[in-house]
């Protein structure tokens, strides 16, 4: 470890509805309608709040997911869903993903600020662009725009939303006339306690990281190794400083896929059983989607061909996440496994996000190491099966982190921005 930090880590839960593995729905703890049951969502919010966690995250779903590599093909609209959870909780922050590709900035600004106001300042917006023709066709389009165009629209979209949120506080009209949007007006929604929702960003392309450095208060990152995470951490903090911001204003929160057990053997057995209960093509499908190449055409007992690992011929039309692809390719190049070895390895190390299989004590060691090494400000944890995985995080992981001085014993603040500000400052930055 390097310089030890004061303060505590930020802990979020990426609520992938039922869990990140396709077999999560088979848990005997779930009902067939849990994903749309208000009682299920209330229990998730209350459990996370019992653990004094910082936030729960929920992705939008503008297209049906393929159940071969996603346990959660159907999602409720995040801001409406979290609006309900806000009514049965008091302190937990809630982050909704909403795409800049297919939303309208005025409508989204009004919706998110309304939710933030009514929740007492606990709302966050995870800014993304949308990829994939399936989502585009739901909006009457043959495909999504090229990547750079999507991020140019996203940058202007965020500027419009922030201006509209300011208008709610000042009463002054917004007059915006640029490439993508023409706005004359202001919001009639009252500002929230801290003025506006917290801004987070998810996306590993250069323009995505530039947007994060300019406006984000949190980054939902995808890093597979500590060295990659440290490099990304320093890059985004530097981009924030280049934009006249304090590096401490932006918190880096990589996703971490979890299978936990009372022993490492038990955790591996749990992970294996969940993988075996899911579709046989799960690993191959997510790999194909992530690298932009049909992995079923690869020789399983040979290393990955260079043409597969090389950068996409046209990054503008690449349908996957550039951040995920970058992390996966770096991992493959480091060890040069055969395709079969890599697919076996990813049972325990995740996909575009890193994975962790082990005990709560070992997970606490991992969090402490990355935190003090300057790789993270916290993690967005993603249990294999949410309903019992979240209980283990709250009842077993959190007490260990508290004993080590790495996490709060009780909430010090009652807004999401307050939770972020109460966490530690980054090491090596002023």
N, C-alpha and C positions, 0 to 999 in steps of 0.2 A: 504494500500500500504506500501511497504518497502522503501528501499533506492531509491531516485529519481535519474534518470540517465540523463546525458547530451547527446547531439547528437540527432539523429532522428531514427525512425523506418525504416526498409526496407519493401517496399511494392512491391510484385510481383502479377501477375495475372496468374492463371492457366487457360490457354486458352483451355478449353475442347471443342474446335471447335465451338459449338453453345451454350453450357451451360451444367451444370451438371445434370439437370433433363431431363428425357426422352421426355417430352412434349416441350422442348425448340424449336424444329424445327417448331412448330406451330405458332410461333410469326409472326404477320403480317408485322413486320419490315424486315423479311428475305425473300429471294428468294429460289426457290427450289434447286438452284445450289450454294448457298452461301458458302458452305463448300469447294468448289473448285474455287471460284470466286476471282481473284486477287484483285478486288476492295474491297471485304469484308476484306481480310487480310490486305490490305493497311490501311483501316479505323481503324482496331483494333490497329495496330502499331502506327498510328498517334494519336489516341485518348489517348492511354497509355502514349505516349511521351508528349502530351499536359498537362497531369497531373504530369509530371516529375517523373513517376513511375520508379522503379529500373529495373524491368525485366518482360518479358512475357515468360511463360513456355509452352511447347507443348510436349505431350507424343508421343511416337512412337506407331505403331499398327501392330505388327507382326501376329496378328490373328484378324478375324472379331469379333467385340463385339456383344453381345446379345442385340438387341434393346429394350428388355423388361426392362433392367436396365442401358441402356447407350444411350443417345441421339445422340451419335457420332460413329456409327459403322464403318465409313470409315474415315481415316485420311491421309493427305498428309505426305510425309516423312519430318520430322521436320527440319533438317538442310537445305534442299533445300527450304522449305517453308520460313524459317526465312532468308535465303539468299536473297529472293525476298523482304521481309519486310525491310531488312537492306538497300536496295537500295532506299527506299522511306522514311526513317527516318534517324536521325543523332545521337541521344543520348541513346535511350532506349536499355537496355540489352536484349538479347534473349537467352533462355535456351532450348536446345533440349535434350529430353530423348533418350538414345541409349543403348540397352542391350549389356552386355558383354557375354551373353549366345550364341548368334547367329551371332554376328558381327565378323569381322577379325580385330585384333588390328592395323595392318599396314594401311589397307584401311581406318579405322575409324580415326586414328591419322591424316592421310593425309587430309581427308575430313573436319574434324573439324578445323584443323589448317588453311586450305585454307579459310574456312568461317570466322574464327576469323581475319585472315589477311585482307581480303577484306572488312569486316565490321568495321575495325578500332579498334579491341579489344573488341567487344561487345558480343562475343559468350561465352556460358556456356554449359557444358556437365553434364546432370543429369544421374549419373551412377546407373543402375539397373541390376538385373538379371531377366530373364523371367521365369514365371511359367505357367503351363498348357499344356496339350497334344495338344490342337488345334494349338498353335503356333509351337510346335515341329514338327507336321506333315507337316507344310509349308516348313520345312527344311529337309524333308525326314527321320525324326526320329519318333519313336513311342511315346516318351514322353521326358520331360526335365530330366536332371540329378537330383539326390538328392540335397537337399538344401545346405548342407555343400560343396558338390562338386561344385555347381554353385558359391558359394562365394569364394572358393579357386581359381577357374578360374578367377573370377572377380578381386581378389586382384592381381594376376599375370598379368592379362590383363591391369589393370591400370598402373602397373609398366612399362610394355612394352610401352604403349602409352606415358607416361611421358618421358621415355628415348628417344623415337623417337622425341618428341617435343624438347628435349634438343639438339638432333643431328641436328635439323634444324638451331639452333643458333650457335653451335660449329663446325659443319662440320665433327664431329667424328662419325664413324660407331658404331652401337649398335651390340653387340654380346651377345645374350640372349639365353640360352639353359637350360630350366627347364621343369617342369612337363607338362605344357600345350602348350608352344610355343617355337619355334626355329626361331630366327631372326638374320640375318646377313645383315646389311645395314643401311641406314639413309634416312631421308626425304630430298627431294629437295625443298620442300615448304619453303618460307622465314618465319621467325618467325613473330608474330604479334607485335603490339606496346608494349604489356606487356609480350611478350614471348610466351604465350599459353592461351588457353581458361580457364575460371574459372571452377573448379571441384565442382559439387554438388552430393549429395548422397541421395537416397530415399530407405529406408528399415529399419525395426525395429527389425530384428533378432540380436542376439549378434554379429555375424560376420559382419553384415551390419553396426552396430554401431562402431565396431572396425575399419572397413575400413574408416568410416567417421572421426573418431578421428585421423587416420593416414594421410589422404590426402585431405579430403573435405574442401572447403571454404564455403560451405553452405549445410544445411541439410533440405530436404523437409520432415518434420516430420508429424506424425499423433497422435495428442493428444486431448482427449475429455474434459479433465478438467484441471483447472489451476494447481492443485497439481501434476497431472501426468506430465504436461508440465514442471514444475519446476524441478521435479526429472530427467526427460530426459535431460533437459538443462544442469543441473549440471553434469550428467553422461558423456555427449559428450564433454563438456568443459574439464572435468577431463581426459578423454581419449586423447584429444588433448595435454594437458600438459604432460601426461605420454609419449607421442611421441616426446617430446622436442619442442613442438609448443606453441605459445601463445594462450590461450583460445579465445582471440579476433579474431584469424584468421579464426575461423569457426562460421558461422552465423546460428542460428536455426530459421527455417521458417515453422511453421506448416501450413497445409492447413486449410482454413475456408470457409465452404459453406454458401452462402449468399442469402437471400431474403430480399430486402430492400423496404421500403415505406415511405411516408411522415408522417405516424403515425404507431404505432405498429399494430393497427387493420388492416390498409391497407396492411402492410407487411405480416401479417398472412393470409389475404384473398388472396393475390397474391400467397403465398406458397400453400395454399389449392387448389386454382384453377389449378395451374400447376400440383400438385400431382393428382388431380381428372381427369385431361385431359390426363394423362399418363396411361400406362398399369396398370391394377388392381393388378398385381402380383409384381409390382416394388419393394416394401419394402421387401416382402418375398424373392424375388430372390437375392437382394443384401445381405440380412442377411444370407441366405443359403450359398452364395459364401464366405462371410466373416468369418463365424464361422466353415465352413467345415461340416455342418450338414443340411439335408433337412428340412427346417423350416416348410414345409407344413405338416409334420408328427407330429408336436407339438400341444398339446392342447392349444388353444388360451387363455383360461381362467385359466390356471395354470402357476405358475412360471417356469422358465427354469430348467429342470432336471440337477442335478449335473454332470451326464455323458456328457451332452452337453457342459457345462462350463469347464470341466476338460481339461487339456492340451491334444493336439492331441496325439493319441497312438504312432504315428511315425512322429515327426516334419519334418523329412527328405522328406517325401512324401506328406505333407500337401500342398494343391494346392493354398491356399489363402495367403494373406499377414500376416505374424506373428505380425507385428506392429499394423495393423488394428484389428486383433483378440484380441490382448492383451488389447487394449484400450476399445473395445466393452465389453469384459468379465468383466473388472474392473468396467465399468459403470453399467452393469447389477447387479453385486454383491453388489454394493453400495446401490441400492434402491430395489432390489429383486422384480421387476415388473412382472406381468403376461406377456405372450408373446404378447397379444393384446395391453396392455398398452405400452409396449416397442415400438411396431411398430407404434402406434399413436404418441408416444413421438418423434420418430426419424423423423417425418415430420419437426420438428423444431430444431433438434439437430444434424442432419447429419448422417453419417455412420461411417467409420473408421476415417474420419476427423470430427472435431467438426462443428456444424452448428450455424448459427446466423440468427434470424428473428427479424427485428426491423427497427429503423430509422438510418440515417447516424450519428446523434448525439449520439445515444445509441451505435452504432458500434465504434465510436471514444472513448467513455468511456471504452468499452471492450478492445480495443487495448491499451489504456493508462494504464489500470489496469494491464494487463498481461505484458506489457513492463516494468513498474516500479517494478513489483513483481519478475522480474528475471525469467520469463517463456519463453520469446521469444526475438529474435532480430528483428523480423518482422513477417509478415504473407504472405502467398501465397493465395490470395483471389480468390474464385471460385463462380462467380455469377450464379444464377439459369438459367437466359437467358443472354448470354454474351453481345449481341448487345446493350441493354439498361441498363443492370446492370453495365457495365463498365462506361457508361456515368455518372451514379449516383456516382460511386466511384470518378471519376475525378472531377466532377462539384460540388459535395456536401460534400463527406467525406474528400477529400484532403484539401479544404479550412478550415475545422474545425480543422484538425490536424495541419495545419500551424499556425493557431491562438493560438494553445496551445504549440507551439514550438516543436512539435513532428515530423515535416516533412519539407523538404526543400521548399523554394519558387522558386528556379530555380536550374537547374543542376549545380553542382560544378565541375563535372568531365564528361568525355565523353567516358569512358570505363566501362564495367561491374565490373571489379575488382576495379576500382576507386570508383564506387558507393558503393560497399561493404565496402571498407576501410574508406570511408567518414562517414559511420554510426557510432553509438556510440560503446564504449567499453562495455563489459559485467560487471555488478555489482558484487562485491565480488571476482573478479579475478584480478591478476596482471601478 
